[in-house]
Amino acid sequence: MVKQFVFHRGDSSSELCSTIRQFIGEYPNGVTVTVEPYYQQRTGKQNAMYQLLVHRLSTQSGLPEEYIREEAKKIAIGWGYPVKRDEQGYPIEKDGSFVGISSRDANIAQFKMLIEGLYQLALRNDIILEDVKG
């Protein structure tokens, strides 16, 4: 069983310790505590913007939307967008390029890379994306 707790800057360390002690009390053999950064999930507005950009690029280029998404991921991978991994933890490759994680699994910072990747893709193909505000 996994329990997740999110603590923010400014939360007291005694509150964190109290929560961990309470959790340890439920498991006499001990627990493993993992600390990792908390990333805010993207908003509906960002999702809508992403879909609009994908649709416009597809319409203006004549390329399928799935192709546009995958090309934007390839660009974003160059900036640190996460790579999809197999069961052993090895990066998955397709047609000589790494495959990015699903946009559904991207946090807000990663999703911004995808959106910027779409703009770069448009620029590379001389496509102007007008009237799109983030």
Phi, psi and omega in degrees: 000136179245134173241135179245139177229137178249123176244140182250160175307133181101340175292145184286145178292332179293326177294318178297312180298319180298318180296317179294316179300318180297317180294317179298324179301332180281343184229093185299338179277357179104175181221163172253129179252125178246130178250127178216157181295148177264127178245130179293139177283153182289165184263166175299326179295319178293320177300315181296319180297316179301311181298321179296315180296316179300314181297315180296318178297319179297313181297315184283334182263340184080008180265151179297148180301321180297322177297317179301314180300314182293322178293321177296322177296318179301318178295314183294329178301325177297341179257005178108008176298138185296143179265138176293142183234152178276185184299330179273357179092007179276143178298140179270133178244149176215126180053039176081006179232150175291150180260129179280160176296163177298142178298335178296332182268357183282138174279182187297320180292319179292322180294325177297325176297320179296316180297317177296325176299323177295318178296320178295320178298318177298315180299317180296334182252017178054041178252131179261123178259094183268160172060028177246118182245139181270000000 
